[in-house]
Each structure stands twice: as structure tokens, then as C-alpha cells.
């Protein structure tokens, strides 16, 4: 439990640091990347999804826009 809490605190500090840098930047130059959360002990890492195929994307677009018939 203490490792989970420590990871949460560390993530919070890193997120605040990111917000501070973004808020105080002038908007010129490259924007820093948002920090990724620390991997929690006992939790498996997320699996990367395969990108959607062109055919599947077209079908989803039709379904969203009312073309299910």
C-alpha cells in the first residue's frame, strides 16, 4: 500500500511540475510532453493497441453518422 501511495504522490508532483512549466511558458518553442504515470507495483503495463484499419474506420464513420442500414 505504501508503494502505491508513493507512486501517486510522485505522479502528482510530476503533474504539478508540468503544469507550472506550461503555465509559465511564453508559448514559443516546443511544448513539453505530459509525464506518464509511474507503473504501479503489481499492475501489468497497458498493452498497445493496433491502429484501426482504413476499412474499419470507414465503417465506424458510417455508423456514427447514421448509415447503419
Secondary structure as GFF3:
##gff-version 3
##sequence-region A 1 69
A	DSSP	alpha_helix	2	23	.	.	.	ID=ss1
A	DSSP	alpha_helix	54	64	.	.	.	ID=ss2
###
